[in-house]
Amino acid sequence: MSDLVLPDYEGACLNNLLPSVAARLLGGTPVLDVPRAARYVILLIDGLGWFPVAEHSHDSDLFAPGLGRAMRLTCAVPSTTATSLTSIGCGSAPGSHGMVGYSFLDPDRRCVVNALTWAGGPADVEGFACEPTLYQRMRSRGITSGCVSLARFKGSGLQRLAFGGAEHLGVETEGDHRAFIGLVTRALRDHEVVYAYERGLDHNGHAHGVGSWQWLDSLVRAEELVTDLVEALPEDTCLLVTGDHGMVDVPKQHQITIEDHPGLMGAWRVGGEPRFRQLYDQRPERLAKAWASELGERAEVWLRDDAIEAGWFGDVTDRVRSRIGDVLVVMQGDWAVHTRNLPKEFGLHGQHGSLTAAEMYVPLFTFGPQ
């Protein structure tokens, strides 16, 4: 068995970022030692992993040189955007907030929900929520928040579950950094906390791979965004820059297709993503044994109760437990398990979701007041 990176939910983990900001603003003791400031901007660069940056240090003028001063955090499990963003926004682990993957079972409706697109999701989004966001709780104590992301994200299921209580300011044209920075500074006029989201690095990592010229170009663009944002922010504002997960490249020959392997067939529902499959079935022990036999050293296959006991999801409520797969397939190395029911998955070069160091560790950079 290979070494899995487990999330540090009680310490250096993404779920403690926003609570630490709130603690500074309210005079409490933060879990993460973020600088004291009057206002905070949290810039989330999708796909900004610790090791992908470190491994391309010759192409990085800001992030790689800054790793020596940065905090190294774990993301939540699985290492995927919807789970990480909700962990930040709710200030809690997936076992509490309920966004337990890229896609997972809604047991009440017996269907798989895509947490990013909300395909298969219920119309009653607030009823699907397992707890209020920290933005909502901070607002009740006099601290207000803004959220800067693409305009089309406004009102989406993920937006409401992860950022409920924050005013949404939408960027109309993706990649327009001037407009992006303008919205961030505008939000700071009314709010003590502003969350901002940039996804170019992740987009090009999925499409072209980590280290491709497109990925490297996005890395440079992200560094330019941070540099320009630092210059534009008021002196009393602290900028916190982090990622939601890392990424690994999966070669075509290491894409395993479920439908081509009889030993992988038979699950009632298939959720998750190619690096972290969540399988639902009334006979999980039988299913886990079949998948473990078929995949061998290419994956670790866990039963849900064992993964919960190992701390993958933090403390898990009864409501959230049944959303997690009965069987969890954690891919090793650069392997992935795809299904023809989701054909777009085959176009993913860079992937994430598993518990490897390249996927689980993210940096936290600080700029501004120290």
BELLINBEL-V416555 format. One record per helix or strand of 3 or more residues. SS is the DSSP state (A for helix, B for strand). FROM is the first residue (numbers start at 1). LEN is the number of residues. If there is no record, write none. Layout:
# BELLINBEL-V416555
ss->SS from->FROM len->LEN
ss->SS from->FROM len->LEN
This chain:
# BELLINBEL-V416555
ss->A from->14 len->13
ss->B from->39 len->7
ss->A from->50 len->5
ss->A from->57 len->3
ss->A from->63 len->4
ss->B from->71 len->4
ss->A from->81 len->10
ss->A from->94 len->4
ss->B from->103 len->4
ss->B from->111 len->4
ss->A from->125 len->4
ss->A from->134 len->6
ss->B from->145 len->6
ss->A from->151 len->3
ss->A from->157 len->7
ss->B from->167 len->5
ss->A from->177 len->12
ss->B from->193 len->6
ss->A from->200 len->9
ss->A from->213 len->20
ss->B from->237 len->6
ss->A from->252 len->3
ss->B from->255 len->3
ss->A from->258 len->3
ss->A from->262 len->3
ss->B from->269 len->5
ss->B from->276 len->5
ss->A from->284 len->15
ss->B from->299 len->5
ss->A from->304 len->6
ss->A from->318 len->4
ss->B from->327 len->5
ss->B from->336 len->3
ss->A from->340 len->8
ss->A from->357 len->4
ss->B from->361 len->7
